[in-house]
């Protein structure tokens, strides 16, 4: 009787190939605690009181909107103060803070992987992105770090020489992403050593600056 080991190797290889095809999003390895904790305060932090970061994360979906100052959100809008697709995508991303990571996930009910999150938030702004991080990189226009704007996508090479992770830039050196199994949608700091080391480039979503007509008073 032939040995079963070659079959197991084949199955494992097929599973790995399937993972890259479906999500195009590597789970961020463990050992990135300083980045995952997102220490430091900014206008994007949930609370202005003494609530801890862990408590913020657990309660984010239920009290986020009431704690965000109005002025910084206006700074994300268009020249006339109108909400753009990029602004809508950012707000949608913030509304998912605390949502569980789910490999292959691209919906609120099932959770998100990294590219599932970015495709979801832009879909809410009526822009359809490709499903994988690699394809989203190809779809977007390259921008340098000094030209980053809120709503741009940030791409990383975590486990290979190819793009396998993505997040959405929200300004102030921060981005939102879905990191790995057992984690949840959260903030990270682009300037942290881990992310600097794995950063592969940024992309601007075509149509990100278009106005959200639902916000305009056309009467």
C-alpha positions as CSV (number, residue, x, y, z in Angstrom):
1,X,0.0,0.0,0.0
2,X,1.5,3.4,-1.0
3,X,2.4,5.8,1.8
4,X,-0.1,8.6,2.6
5,X,2.5,11.3,3.2
6,X,2.7,12.6,-0.4
7,X,-1.1,13.1,-0.3
8,X,-0.9,15.1,2.9
9,X,1.8,17.3,1.3
10,X,-0.3,17.8,-1.8
11,X,-3.4,18.8,0.4
12,X,-1.4,21.2,2.4
13,X,0.0,22.8,-0.7
14,X,-3.5,23.1,-2.1
15,X,-4.7,24.8,1.0
16,X,-1.9,27.3,1.0
17,X,-2.6,28.1,-2.7
18,X,-6.3,28.5,-2.0
19,X,-5.6,30.8,0.9
20,X,-3.6,33.1,-1.3
21,X,-6.2,33.0,-4.1
22,X,-9.2,33.7,-1.9
23,X,-8.0,36.4,0.4
24,X,-4.7,37.6,-1.0
25,X,-4.1,38.7,2.6
26,X,-1.5,37.3,4.9
27,X,-2.2,37.1,8.6
28,X,0.2,39.4,10.4
29,X,2.5,37.2,12.4
30,X,2.5,37.3,16.2
31,X,5.2,39.3,17.9
32,X,3.9,42.7,16.6
33,X,2.4,43.7,20.0
34,X,3.8,47.3,20.0
35,X,2.1,48.0,16.7
36,X,-1.1,46.2,17.6
37,X,-1.6,48.1,20.8
38,X,-1.5,51.4,19.0
39,X,-0.2,53.4,21.9
40,X,-0.5,57.2,21.8
41,X,-3.3,59.6,21.6
42,X,-4.8,61.5,18.6
43,X,-8.2,62.8,17.5
44,X,-9.0,59.3,16.3
45,X,-8.8,57.8,19.7
46,X,-12.3,56.8,20.9
47,X,-12.4,58.4,24.3
48,X,-11.1,61.6,25.8
49,X,-11.4,60.3,29.4
50,X,-9.3,57.7,31.2
51,X,-10.7,54.6,29.5
52,X,-8.0,52.2,28.6
53,X,-7.1,51.2,25.0
54,X,-8.4,47.7,25.6
55,X,-11.7,49.0,26.8
56,X,-11.9,51.3,23.8
57,X,-11.4,48.4,21.4
58,X,-14.0,46.2,23.1
59,X,-16.7,48.9,23.0
60,X,-15.8,50.7,19.8
61,X,-18.8,49.8,17.6
62,X,-21.3,51.1,20.2
63,X,-19.9,54.5,21.1
64,X,-17.6,55.5,18.4
65,X,-19.6,58.2,16.6
66,X,-20.4,60.3,19.7
67,X,-16.7,60.6,20.7
68,X,-15.3,61.8,17.4
69,X,-14.7,65.6,17.1
70,X,-16.4,67.3,14.2
71,X,-13.5,69.5,13.0
72,X,-11.0,66.7,12.0
73,X,-13.7,64.8,10.1
74,X,-14.4,68.0,8.1
75,X,-10.7,68.1,7.2
76,X,-11.1,64.8,5.4
77,X,-13.8,66.1,3.1
78,X,-13.6,67.9,-0.2
79,X,-12.6,71.5,-0.8
80,X,-16.1,72.7,-0.2
81,X,-16.6,70.6,2.9
82,X,-18.6,67.9,1.0
83,X,-18.0,64.3,1.9
84,X,-16.0,62.3,-0.6
85,X,-15.8,58.6,-1.3
86,X,-12.5,58.5,0.6
87,X,-14.1,60.1,3.7
88,X,-17.0,57.7,3.5
89,X,-14.6,54.7,3.3
90,X,-12.7,56.0,6.4
91,X,-15.9,56.4,8.4
92,X,-17.0,52.9,7.4
93,X,-13.6,51.5,8.5
94,X,-13.8,53.2,11.9
95,X,-17.3,51.8,12.3
96,X,-15.8,48.3,12.0
97,X,-13.1,48.8,14.7
98,X,-13.4,45.8,17.0
99,X,-14.9,43.5,14.4
100,X,-13.3,40.0,14.4
101,X,-10.7,39.0,11.9
102,X,-12.0,36.2,9.6
103,X,-9.9,34.7,6.8
104,X,-11.8,35.2,3.6
105,X,-14.3,37.5,5.3
106,X,-15.7,40.6,3.6
107,X,-18.9,41.4,5.5
108,X,-20.0,42.7,8.9
109,X,-21.7,39.5,9.8
110,X,-18.8,37.2,8.9
111,X,-15.9,39.5,9.8
112,X,-13.0,40.7,7.7
113,X,-9.6,39.8,6.4
114,X,-7.4,42.7,5.4
115,X,-8.5,43.0,1.7
116,X,-12.0,42.1,2.6
117,X,-12.1,45.1,4.9
118,X,-10.8,47.6,2.4
119,X,-13.0,46.3,-0.4
120,X,-16.0,46.5,2.0
121,X,-15.4,50.1,3.1
122,X,-15.0,51.4,-0.4
123,X,-18.0,49.4,-1.6
124,X,-20.1,51.4,0.9
125,X,-18.8,54.5,-1.0
126,X,-19.9,53.0,-4.3
127,X,-16.4,52.0,-5.4
128,X,-15.7,48.4,-6.2
129,X,-12.2,47.3,-5.5
130,X,-10.6,44.0,-6.5
131,X,-10.8,41.4,-3.8
132,X,-7.2,40.6,-3.0
133,X,-4.5,42.9,-1.6
134,X,-2.3,42.2,-4.6
135,X,-5.0,43.1,-7.1
136,X,-5.9,46.2,-5.1
137,X,-2.2,47.3,-5.4
138,X,-2.4,46.9,-9.2
139,X,-5.8,48.7,-9.3
140,X,-4.6,51.9,-7.4
141,X,-2.4,54.7,-8.5
142,X,1.0,54.9,-6.8
143,X,1.6,57.7,-4.3
144,X,4.7,58.3,-2.1
145,X,4.6,58.6,1.7
146,X,4.9,62.3,1.5
147,X,1.8,62.5,-0.7
148,X,-0.4,60.3,1.4
149,X,-4.0,61.4,1.9
150,X,-6.7,59.9,4.1
151,X,-8.4,57.1,2.2
152,X,-5.2,55.9,0.4
153,X,-4.5,52.2,0.7
154,X,-1.2,51.0,2.3
155,X,0.4,47.8,1.1
156,X,2.8,45.5,2.8
157,X,4.9,42.4,2.2
158,X,4.6,40.3,5.3
159,X,5.3,36.7,4.5
160,X,6.7,36.8,0.9
161,X,8.1,39.0,-1.7
162,X,4.7,39.8,-3.0
163,X,2.0,42.1,-1.7
164,X,0.0,40.2,0.9
165,X,-1.4,42.8,3.4
166,X,-3.4,46.0,3.0
167,X,-4.9,48.7,5.3
168,X,-6.6,52.1,4.8
169,X,-4.7,55.3,5.8
170,X,-6.7,57.6,8.0
171,X,-4.1,60.4,8.5
172,X,-1.8,61.3,11.4
173,X,0.5,58.3,10.6
174,X,-2.3,55.8,11.4
175,X,-4.2,53.3,9.4
176,X,-6.9,50.7,10.0
177,X,-6.5,47.1,9.1
178,X,-7.6,43.5,9.9
179,X,-4.4,41.9,11.1
180,X,-4.7,38.2,11.8
181,X,-6.7,35.3,13.2
182,X,-7.7,35.8,16.8
183,X,-7.4,39.6,16.4
184,X,-9.9,42.3,15.3
185,X,-10.1,45.4,13.1
186,X,-7.8,47.9,14.7
187,X,-5.5,50.9,14.4
188,X,-1.8,50.7,13.6
189,X,1.0,53.2,13.2
190,X,2.7,53.4,9.8
191,X,5.9,54.7,11.4
192,X,6.3,51.8,13.8
193,X,9.5,49.8,13.0
194,X,7.5,46.6,12.0
195,X,5.4,48.4,9.5
196,X,8.2,50.5,8.1
197,X,10.2,47.3,7.5
198,X,7.3,45.6,5.6
199,X,5.9,48.6,3.8
200,X,5.7,48.0,0.0
201,X,3.9,51.1,-1.2
202,X,0.7,53.1,-1.2
203,X,-2.1,53.5,-3.7
204,X,-4.8,56.0,-4.3
205,X,-8.2,54.6,-5.2
206,X,-9.6,55.8,-8.5
207,X,-12.7,57.9,-7.8
208,X,-11.8,58.4,-4.1
209,X,-12.1,62.2,-4.4
210,X,-15.6,62.0,-5.9
211,X,-18.4,63.6,-3.9
212,X,-21.0,61.5,-2.0
213,X,-24.1,62.9,-3.7
214,X,-26.3,61.7,-0.7
215,X,-24.7,64.5,1.3
216,X,-25.5,67.3,-1.1
217,X,-28.6,69.4,-0.7
218,X,-29.9,69.5,-4.3
219,X,-33.3,71.1,-3.5
